[in-house]
Amino acid sequence: MVNITYDASGTITATDTDGVVSVYNNGDITWTLTCTALVWLMIPGLGYMYSGLLRRKNALSQIYLSLVCLAVVSFQWFFWGYSLAFSETGSAYIEDLKYFGLKGVLDAPSMGTARLPALVFCLYQLMFAAATPMIALGALAERGRLAPVPIFIFAWSMLVYDPVACWTWSANGWSFVMGGLDFAGGTPVHITSGTAALAISIYLGKRKEWGTGRLMYKPHNTTYVILGVVFLWFGWFGFNGGSALSANLRAAHACIVTNLAASMGGLTWMLWDYRLEKKWSAIGFCSGAISGLVAITPACGFVGAPAAVLFGVMAGTCCNFATQLKYTFGYDDTLDIWASHGIGGVLGNVLTALFAQASIAGFDGISVIDGGWIDHHYIQLGYQLADSVSGVAYTFVMTTIILWTMRFIPGCRLRGSEEAEVDGLDEHDMGEFSYDYVGLEQDVAGDGDAFGSTTGGREPQHLSHHRGSDNESAVEKNVKVHAIPAY
């Protein structure tokens, strides 16, 4: 039982049965709730970015999955996810069911800070839990079935995200107790999602045309990619700055280094791409910005601004070259999620060990750390490597077990048919599209059919019933007649 009182300014004071008093700061609550909304925007942002990078016939499925992922994880977090990650009474690897169904998650002080009630902390952490599997779901693009995805999301969140979040951020977690530094999710978010994407890519196998040269398509909508990255970059201020759980100097510093690393990552990746084709690539800049954001995530509350420049340059370089690993090892990672998030997350953890500073962490007036190599705390590299290797190994093995278990459950196999791959997931699994092909064809043809004859505003006969046919041949080839690229 917690007794809540308010003073004249509206400041909330909570007193538990043992007489322990916690004062909740309204400014911190406001800042954390604002950051919650910012991180929420990142989830559809991922959908738009992934959608733009794919071919037109698969464009809608990733935007759809972003909302499905948010909904499924919201239920899982309510049901037992929050309790498994932050119940305070479990083990070093996973918590117990003390807060099952969010029982008792109201006005008691949160695990993250006594300045926030548990309810606010729970809501903020939900956004991280929902964004993480959405990053990994990009690996399903163009060849995964949509029907079993909610089951996979629920199982993966429970068996992978919740335990890793526990060992990283819970006061009981082995990595936290050991001394691992992860301010905003290098391991729970990026290493787990990137590694899961790798496991999914290997499990699903290659797309039908992989390795034939016919998959060398360009993103169908670069504007979608840029829009998605705008949402992500904007939301990342809440992702990293909000992880201070307080409207303080440390939060402001986290925002500064986040923006700096993203900027340098984008410029670096774009310059590496320029050397190949002598063209300035918007896709390259966006990819680099994401890699810089990923790398700075575990470090943003611990490193200074000069280090953030290095984080961006290193991420833009290492993640760029890591995109070639799929050709070396023969796996089909459609959207290079392992290269950007897996490699970027490990890189960020390692660089944190080198450049973390006790003085930066102390900006909030509370946190005390030993720092990294720059503070002559050399064992920190061992801590960061242990956390990173554990995150990769655990996630890969557990994700593979989930995928193969689902394979033998009727209706739950994630690999789609060759017909679905040819038609596109939008046509085969959804029966809906990102674009009105008929309207587009009419606009280009001047309200005529593909051969210019007048239809009086009616739907052209040859496009009126294309369901069940090859999405490429039935729809996009008609658009090609008017010199509009299909991909």
N, C-alpha and C positions, 0 to 999 in steps of 0.2 A: 504494500500500500504506500503510495506516494502522495504527500499533501502538497498541493500547488497553491501558491499565492502570487499576487501581482502588486508591485508598488505603484506610485503615482505616475511613473514614466512608462509603465507597461512591462517592465522587466519581470521575467518569470522566475520564481524561486521554488525549487522542488526539495522537499524534506522527506527522506524515507523513514522507515520505522526504527532504524538505528540512530536517527538523529543526524545523518549525513546530509549536508546542505549543498545543493547544486544550483548555481545561478545561470539560467539560460539567457544568452545574449540575443536580443531581437535582431540586431544587425547581422550576426552570424547566421541566424535562422533564415533571414531574407536572402543573404548571399548564397547559402547552400541551396535554397529552393530555386533561386534564379539559375544557378549552375545545373540543377536537375533538369530544368527546361532546355538549357543549352545542349546538354548531353543527349536529351531525347531527340533533338533535331539531327544528331549525327546518325541515327539509325536509318531514317529514310534517306539521309545523305549518302550512306553507303549504297542503298538501293539504286539511287539515281546514278552514282558513279559507275557501279557495276553494269547497270542497264546501258549506259552510253558506250561502254567498252565492248559490248557484245554485238552480235548481228541483230538485225531488225526483228527477225522471227523469234528471238528470245528476250526481247527488250522488256516486256511487261513482267515476266516471272520474277525477276530480282527485286523490283519495286514492291510487288505483292509479298514476297518473302520477308521483306523488312518489317512489314506490319504484322504478319503472322508471327514472326520471331518475337516481336515486342509483346504480343498478346500471350503467347505460350509461356515465355519467361516470367511475365507478370504473375501468371497463375502459379507457376512453379515456385517463385520467390515467396508468394503469399503462403503457399501450401507448406513447404518446409525448407526452401532454399536459403532464406535469410537465417533461419535457425541453424542449418548445417554449416553455414559460414561464420556466423557471429553470435552464437548462443552463450559463449563465455564459460560453459561448463563441460565441454567435450574434451577431445584429445588433441595432440599436437598435429594431427592430420585431418581430422574432421570433427566438427562440433556435434552436439546431440539435438534432440527435438524439444528443448525447453520452450522455444517460441513457435511451436507448431501452430499453423494457422494464424500466425502473428499474435498469438495469445500473450498478453503482457507487453506488447510493443506499442507503447503509447507515450507516456510522459516521463518514464524513467530515463536517467542519463544514458547516453549511447556509449558503446565501446570506443568509438572513434575519439570522442571528446566529451567531457562533462558539460561543455558549453552548449551542446545540442541535445534535444530529446531524442530518444531512440527512434521515434516515428520518422523524424526528418532524415536521420542517418540511414534508416532502412530504405526510404524512398530514393535517396541519392544513390545508394549502392545498387539499387535495382536497375538503374540506367546502365551501369557498367555490366551487370549480369546480362542485360538484354542486348547490348551492343556486341558483346564478344562472340556469341555463336553466329550472329549475322555476318561478321567478318569472314568466318569460316565457310558460310553457305555459298560464297562466291565460287567455291570449288565444284559445286553441283551444276554450274552453268553449262547449258547446251546438251547435257546428257543425263541429268538426274531426274528422277520422278518426284513430283511435288506432293503427292498424296501422303507418303510416309514421313515427310519432313517434320511436322509437328511432334511426332513420336521421337524422332532423333533429337530434336531440340530439347525436349523435356529430359530425356535420358542423359544427353551430353551435359546439360547444365547441372544435373544432379551428381553425376559421376566424375565430371572433369572440372567444371568451373568452380563449383562450391568447395571441393576439397583444396584446390590450389589457392583460392581466395582465402580460405581458412589459414593455411600454413604461411601465407604471405602477410596478411593483415591482422589476423586475430591475435589477441594477447597471448593465446596458448600456442599459436602456430610455430612449428619447429624452425622455419626460416626467420620469422620475426624474432624469436628468442635467440637464435644463433647470432643475429646481427645483420641479416640481409637488408639492403636498402632498396625499397621500391615505392616511390612516392605515389604514383598514379596508375600502375598496372602494367609494367613491362612484362612480367611473367603471367599473372592471372588473365590479362587481356590479350596481349600481342603474341607472346610465345605460345600460349594455348591455342589461340585461333589460327595462327600461322601453321603450327604443327598439325592441328586437326585438318586444315585444308590440304596439307601434304598427304596425310593418311587417306583422306577422302579421294584425292586425285589418284593415288596408287590403287585404292580399292576399286574405283569406278573403271579404271583403265582408260585407254586413249579414245578420243573421238574417232569416228569413222574415217575422217580425212586427215588425221594427224600424221605428219611425216610425209604427206604426198605433195606438199607445196600449195594445196588448194585452201589451206587454212590461213594463208597470209593475207587476211582481210584487215581493213582498217576499222577502227571503232565507228559504229554506225551514226553516233550522235555525239560529237565532241562537246557540244553545248551542255548536254546532260552530264558529261564527265566534269566539266568546269563547275556546273551548278552543284553537283554532289560534293566536290572538293570545297566549294565555298561553305556549304553546310557543315562539313567536317572541320575545316579550319576554324570557323566561327564557334562551333560547338566545343572544340578542343580547349578553348579558354575556360569553359566550365569543367571539362574533363580534368585538366591539370590544375588550373587555379582553384577550382572547387575542392580539390583534394586536401587543401590546407584546412578545410572544415571551419574556416573563420575568415572574416573580412579583415585581413591583416597584411602586413608587409610581405610576409612569405608568399601569400596568394598573389600579390601584385608581381613579385619577382618571378614566380612560376609562369605567369602570363607573358612576361617580357621574354624569358628564355624560350618559351614555347613558340612564340611568333618568330623569333630570331632563327631558331633551328629549322623551322618550316621554310623560311625564306631562303636560307642557304642551301637546304636540301633541294628545293626546286631549281634554283639557279645552277647548282652543280650537276644535277641529272640532265638538265637541258643542254648544258655545255658538253657533257659526254656524248649525248645524242647528236649534237651538231657536228662533231668530228667525223661522223659516219656519212651523213647525207647532206651536210651543209645547209640544213633547214632548221628553223626555230620551231620546236615542237611544243604545242600547248599540252599535249598528253604527257610529254616528257617532264615538263615543269610540274604538272599536277602529281605525277608519280613521285617525283623527288620531294615535293612538299609533304606528301603523306609519309614517305620514309623518314624525313626529318622529324615529323611529329611523333612517329612511333619511337624513334631512338631517344628523344628527349623525355618521353613519358615517365620512365622510372627515375629520371635524374632531376626533373625540373624543380623539386624542392630542396635540392642539395648542391647544385653546381652554379657557378657564376656565368655572367653573360659571355665572356671570352670563350669559355668552354662550350657554350651553346653554338658558337660559330663552328667549332670543330665537330660537334655532334652532327650538325647539318651537312657539312662537307663530307664527313666519313659515311654518313647514311646515304647521301646521294650517290656516292661512289660505290660502296660495297653492295647496296641493294640493286643498283643498276647492273653491275656485273653478275650478281646472283641470279638475275633473270635467265641467264644462260645455263644454269645448272640443270634445268629440265631437259635440255637437249643432250647434255653429257650423261645424265642418268636415266633418260628415257621415260619420264613421267609427264603427264599432260596436266599441268597446273594452269587452267584456262586464264586466270586473271593474275597470276604471279603473286599469290597471297603469301606463300611461304617465303618468297624472296623479300617482299616488303615488310611483312609483319613478323615472320619467324626469325629471319636473319636480322631484321631491324631491331627486334626486341632483345635478342641476345647481344647485339652490338651495344645497345643502350645500357644493358646491365653491366657489361664489361667496362664501358667508359665511365659509368657511375663509380665503379671501384677506383678508377684512376683520379677522377676530378671532384669527387664529393668533398665538401668543406663543412666543418662543424659550424663555422661562422654563418654560413648561408642557412643551414637548418635552424639556427638560433634566431632567425628573423621573427619567428612567432613568439619568442620569449619563453617558450616551454621546452621545445625539443632539444635533446642532448645526444649527439652522436660522436663517434671517434673520427669520422671523416674517412677519406680514401688515401691514395698514395700522395696526393698533394699535401695532406696533413701527416704524412709518414706513417699511415696506418696500413701497412702492406698486406695484412691478412684479409683485408676487405675484398681483394680480388678472389681469394679462395671462397669466401662466402657467396659472392655474386656468381661465380662459376658453378658452385654446388646448386644454387637455386635455379640457374638457367638449365643445366643439364638435367636436373630432376624434373623441371617443367616440361622439357622436350620429351624425355623418355616416358614419363607417366602419361602425358597427353597422347603420344603416338600409340602406345600400347592400348590404353583404355578406349580411344576412339576406334581403333581397329577392331577391338572386341565388340564394341557396340554395333559397328557396321556389319560384322559377320554374324552376330546374333540376329540382327534384323533380317538378314538375308534368308534365314530359315524360318521366319515367321510369315505365314501367308499374308500377302498383300503389303508387306513392309520392306521389300527389296528396293533399294534406292537407285540401282542402275536402271535407266530407261531403255526402251527398245530402240532398234535401229530406225524403225519407222518414226518414232517420236523425235529422234535426233534429226532426221531429214526434214520432218514437218516443222520442227521448232516446238519448244515447250509451250509457247503461248497458244498455238493452234491445237496441239495434241492434248495437253493437260488442262488448259484453261478455257479454250474456245473464245478467248478475247485477245485484243491486240493493243499495243501502245498507240497505233496509228490507224486511222480510217483509210484503208487502202482504196476503197471505192471512191470516197470523197477526194482523196489525193489524185486518183486517176482522172476523175471528172474535172478537177480544177486545172490540171495540166492540159487535158484534151479540150477544154472549153465546153464542158457539159456534153461532150460526145463520148462515144465508146473508144476503144483502143485504136480504131481505124478511122475515127473522125466523124462517123455518122451520128446524127442527132438522136438523142433519147428523150428529149423533152423534159429533162431533169430527172428521169427515172434511172434506176440502177442499171448499168450495163448488164446485159443478159449473161455474158461470159464470166462475170464476177459474182453473180447473185448467189450461187450455191457451190462454194468451194470447200465446204467442210469434208474432212476425210481424205482430201487430196494432198499432194505434196505442197506445203506452204510456199516453197520456193517457186515451183512451177506454176501453181494456180494463181498466185497473187503477185509475187514480186516480179515474175517475168513480164506480166502485163505492165508493171510500172517501168520496167526496163525499156519498153517500146518507146517511151518518151524521154529516154536518156537520163533517167533518174537512177543513180546507183542503188543496187539492191542491198549493199552492205555498207 
